[in-house]
Amino acid sequence: MKLSSLIEQIKLKKSYLCVGIDPDLEKIPGHIRNQKDPIYTFSKSIIDSTVKFAVAFKFNIAFFEAYGIDGLVSLEKLIKYVNTQYPHVFTIADAKRGDIGNSSSRYAKAFFEKFGFDSITVSPYMGRDSIEPFLSFENRHTIILALTSNSGAEDFQFISSEGKKVYEHVIVESKKWGGNENMMYVIGATKAIHLENVRKLIPNSFLLIPGVGKQGGSLEEVSTLGLNKNIGILVNSSRAIIYASNKGDFAEKAAAEAKNLQVRMELILKNKQII
Amino acid sequence: MKLSSLIEQIKLKKSYLCVGIDPDLEKIPGHIRNQKDPIYTFSKSIIDSTVKFAVAFKFNIAFFEAYGIDGLVSLEKLIKYVNTQYPHVFTIADAKRGDIGNSSSRYAKAFFEKFGFDSITVSPYMGRDSIEPFLSFENRHTIILALTSNSGAEDFQFISSEGKKVYEHVIVESKKWGGNENMMYVIGATKAIHLENVRKLIPNSFLLIPGVGKQGGSLEEVSTLGLNKNIGILVNSSRAIIYASNKGDFAEKAAAEAKNLQVRMELILKNKQII
């Protein structure tokens, strides 16, 4: 998917919402748990009910791998369904991969070609040659972990050297590897205080911002600091949407949560005179 | 697998060799490529022919994921085969995973419980809560990327702060999370010059050392600098062994390469009076 198409969709849906698909058999409604492919059935229902309010879906690969081959078969079916049914939706493999070049090119092949995702999250620890293989795919997007939403982010991402923290080194260095058309960054909503600084380094890059909702980040705060003239942000919410209810009304409740975020996003976009 | 069993196996086989399983359909012998499950058939032959000389097998997950569900089914069959046929062999999922705690616990479940590996490589970029879920499994080992063998390692792992490089911060900080019984470190053979320094920080930890062979690291050099009183190193070779030949004799040639390394390891262990 081209970046321009994503921006177009955001303007059309008046939403920069990304719904995170983290299927957990212990949390999904009981009547689905007993079906043949509960992971697929549950996730498909969530997608169908929230797609009106969201421009992107982020598939947390850990939650599929946890169920072994069965979980990965469900993932394959799901991404095929989305690509067929909703071709204008932006899909993210939240896989946080990264290895020596020879191996990273295999991961890129797996997620971009085999599964057919538009984008993948990658860890920058191993540097340039671990990320470049992902960047060579046309109309695919490599989303580099810069500043993550978890508490452990402070262990190494905040190490300071030559006036810059490690996450800033990652941003500055990676700008040499790709551009806005093939590279985005993860910036956790819980680290909103640093967004102003991030925007000085990469004013035009798209940011994937997880951590709104259960993790405590504020939509209004990250939007004020993160939005740019091309929108420039995707804000992700997972658990607050997909587990809004664990009863028969789970899809409606998920849609209501997604709509709530979309309405607030529409207001923000209008206030900022972006739409 | 307990660490003490691994050390016992090393003394028994007089080898600290780990064979890296990176199956590539373009490189495996033609007569296998046309079989029903070439990835499994090829990898199984390599394992059967080299297991006499190796104490560990490292499965590069990228090479399996690249073939989608088929590749992962082959992986599942292979690890089941190894666990049944060679229960004293130490298995490594070279997966380089790592995510927020909630997700990392899923990856841990996937590789330790679903697939049944003894250990997994993880990326430290996201800090403590991204690694701790792996550490809670008994007799399983979490192998943290510290200093990797690729050229990109220099981009961020060598950033210097307060007298320590980032990879040293990773080592020092992670010592608070676990101990020798559940934590190991990846130190690339191409970075042997830093091994002396690594040993000062973690004299007793086990190190997984890839990068000998095609990547240019020297077995003798890393052994001299890395071995400790409990052996303390696993040296990995992948391509030089498994692609020693792409003809009918590939298994014999792989065995010969593995044996060559084992013989050199035996000599080193004797010279150091470890065995």
HADDOCK unambig.tbl for C-alpha pairs under 7 A between the chains (distance, minus, plus):
assign (segid A and resid 62 and name CA) (segid B and resid 103 and name CA) 5.66 0.50 0.50
assign (segid A and resid 62 and name CA) (segid B and resid 106 and name CA) 5.33 0.50 0.50
assign (segid A and resid 62 and name CA) (segid B and resid 107 and name CA) 5.23 0.50 0.50
assign (segid A and resid 63 and name CA) (segid B and resid 103 and name CA) 6.82 0.50 0.50
assign (segid A and resid 63 and name CA) (segid B and resid 106 and name CA) 5.86 0.50 0.50
assign (segid A and resid 65 and name CA) (segid B and resid 107 and name CA) 6.69 0.50 0.50
assign (segid A and resid 65 and name CA) (segid B and resid 110 and name CA) 5.60 0.50 0.50
assign (segid A and resid 66 and name CA) (segid B and resid 106 and name CA) 5.04 0.50 0.50
assign (segid A and resid 66 and name CA) (segid B and resid 107 and name CA) 6.04 0.50 0.50
assign (segid A and resid 66 and name CA) (segid B and resid 109 and name CA) 5.69 0.50 0.50
assign (segid A and resid 66 and name CA) (segid B and resid 110 and name CA) 4.20 0.50 0.50
assign (segid A and resid 67 and name CA) (segid B and resid 110 and name CA) 6.69 0.50 0.50
assign (segid A and resid 68 and name CA) (segid B and resid 110 and name CA) 6.17 0.50 0.50
assign (segid A and resid 68 and name CA) (segid B and resid 114 and name CA) 5.89 0.50 0.50
assign (segid A and resid 69 and name CA) (segid B and resid 72 and name CA) 6.94 0.50 0.50
assign (segid A and resid 69 and name CA) (segid B and resid 73 and name CA) 6.79 0.50 0.50
assign (segid A and resid 72 and name CA) (segid B and resid 69 and name CA) 6.95 0.50 0.50
assign (segid A and resid 73 and name CA) (segid B and resid 69 and name CA) 6.79 0.50 0.50
assign (segid A and resid 96 and name CA) (segid B and resid 97 and name CA) 6.88 0.50 0.50
assign (segid A and resid 96 and name CA) (segid B and resid 98 and name CA) 6.95 0.50 0.50
assign (segid A and resid 97 and name CA) (segid B and resid 96 and name CA) 6.87 0.50 0.50
assign (segid A and resid 97 and name CA) (segid B and resid 97 and name CA) 6.63 0.50 0.50
assign (segid A and resid 98 and name CA) (segid B and resid 96 and name CA) 6.95 0.50 0.50
assign (segid A and resid 100 and name CA) (segid B and resid 150 and name CA) 5.88 0.50 0.50
assign (segid A and resid 103 and name CA) (segid B and resid 62 and name CA) 5.67 0.50 0.50
assign (segid A and resid 103 and name CA) (segid B and resid 63 and name CA) 6.81 0.50 0.50
assign (segid A and resid 106 and name CA) (segid B and resid 62 and name CA) 5.35 0.50 0.50
assign (segid A and resid 106 and name CA) (segid B and resid 63 and name CA) 5.87 0.50 0.50
assign (segid A and resid 106 and name CA) (segid B and resid 66 and name CA) 5.05 0.50 0.50
assign (segid A and resid 107 and name CA) (segid B and resid 62 and name CA) 5.25 0.50 0.50
assign (segid A and resid 107 and name CA) (segid B and resid 65 and name CA) 6.70 0.50 0.50
assign (segid A and resid 107 and name CA) (segid B and resid 66 and name CA) 6.04 0.50 0.50
assign (segid A and resid 109 and name CA) (segid B and resid 66 and name CA) 5.69 0.50 0.50
assign (segid A and resid 110 and name CA) (segid B and resid 65 and name CA) 5.61 0.50 0.50
assign (segid A and resid 110 and name CA) (segid B and resid 66 and name CA) 4.21 0.50 0.50
assign (segid A and resid 110 and name CA) (segid B and resid 67 and name CA) 6.70 0.50 0.50
assign (segid A and resid 110 and name CA) (segid B and resid 68 and name CA) 6.18 0.50 0.50
assign (segid A and resid 114 and name CA) (segid B and resid 68 and name CA) 5.91 0.50 0.50
assign (segid A and resid 125 and name CA) (segid B and resid 125 and name CA) 5.98 0.50 0.50
assign (segid A and resid 125 and name CA) (segid B and resid 156 and name CA) 6.45 0.50 0.50
assign (segid A and resid 125 and name CA) (segid B and resid 157 and name CA) 6.96 0.50 0.50
assign (segid A and resid 126 and name CA) (segid B and resid 148 and name CA) 6.79 0.50 0.50
assign (segid A and resid 126 and name CA) (segid B and resid 152 and name CA) 5.61 0.50 0.50
assign (segid A and resid 126 and name CA) (segid B and resid 153 and name CA) 4.98 0.50 0.50
assign (segid A and resid 127 and name CA) (segid B and resid 152 and name CA) 4.10 0.50 0.50
assign (segid A and resid 127 and name CA) (segid B and resid 153 and name CA) 5.58 0.50 0.50
assign (segid A and resid 127 and name CA) (segid B and resid 155 and name CA) 5.27 0.50 0.50
assign (segid A and resid 127 and name CA) (segid B and resid 156 and name CA) 6.43 0.50 0.50
assign (segid A and resid 128 and name CA) (segid B and resid 152 and name CA) 4.87 0.50 0.50
assign (segid A and resid 129 and name CA) (segid B and resid 152 and name CA) 5.40 0.50 0.50
assign (segid A and resid 130 and name CA) (segid B and resid 152 and name CA) 6.91 0.50 0.50
assign (segid A and resid 148 and name CA) (segid B and resid 126 and name CA) 6.80 0.50 0.50
assign (segid A and resid 150 and name CA) (segid B and resid 100 and name CA) 5.89 0.50 0.50
assign (segid A and resid 152 and name CA) (segid B and resid 126 and name CA) 5.61 0.50 0.50
assign (segid A and resid 152 and name CA) (segid B and resid 127 and name CA) 4.09 0.50 0.50
assign (segid A and resid 152 and name CA) (segid B and resid 128 and name CA) 4.87 0.50 0.50
assign (segid A and resid 152 and name CA) (segid B and resid 129 and name CA) 5.41 0.50 0.50
assign (segid A and resid 152 and name CA) (segid B and resid 130 and name CA) 6.92 0.50 0.50
assign (segid A and resid 153 and name CA) (segid B and resid 126 and name CA) 4.99 0.50 0.50
assign (segid A and resid 153 and name CA) (segid B and resid 127 and name CA) 5.57 0.50 0.50
assign (segid A and resid 155 and name CA) (segid B and resid 127 and name CA) 5.28 0.50 0.50
assign (segid A and resid 156 and name CA) (segid B and resid 125 and name CA) 6.45 0.50 0.50
assign (segid A and resid 156 and name CA) (segid B and resid 127 and name CA) 6.42 0.50 0.50
assign (segid A and resid 157 and name CA) (segid B and resid 125 and name CA) 6.97 0.50 0.50
assign (segid A and resid 159 and name CA) (segid B and resid 161 and name CA) 6.87 0.50 0.50
assign (segid A and resid 160 and name CA) (segid B and resid 161 and name CA) 6.08 0.50 0.50
assign (segid A and resid 161 and name CA) (segid B and resid 159 and name CA) 6.87 0.50 0.50
assign (segid A and resid 161 and name CA) (segid B and resid 160 and name CA) 6.08 0.50 0.50
assign (segid A and resid 161 and name CA) (segid B and resid 161 and name CA) 5.16 0.50 0.50
